[in-house]
Amino acid sequence: METKKTRYLNIDLTTMDKDMTLREKAVLSHIESLSKQRGYCYASNRAICETLSISDRSMYRILNKLEERGYLTRKTKYIGKNGRERRIYPSVTATVAV
């Protein structure tokens, strides 16, 4: 018999825009928690999607919206011939509409 893992995510609603969807809040909270140690999140879209049970396409749209609103910045660094590393930096100065 296979057992399912229970996953929990702490979402800080006080620092987020009231117009954000729950999925946007969940993605941003997860990225912020993964960024605490290094100052940036290095998790792949696939890893975040699997953790939060969302599709790749939804993740792409959510990241674009969060970046447009100033909640995060994505930077890609090319390594070698075919490699690349993406870092997601959560913004500490994003404007919150209350």
ABEGO torsion letter per residue (X at the ends): XBBBBBBBBBBBAAABBAABBAAAAAAAAAAAAAAAAAGBBABBAAAAAAAAGBBAAAAAAAAAAAAAAGABBBBBBBBEAABBBBBBBBBAABBBBX
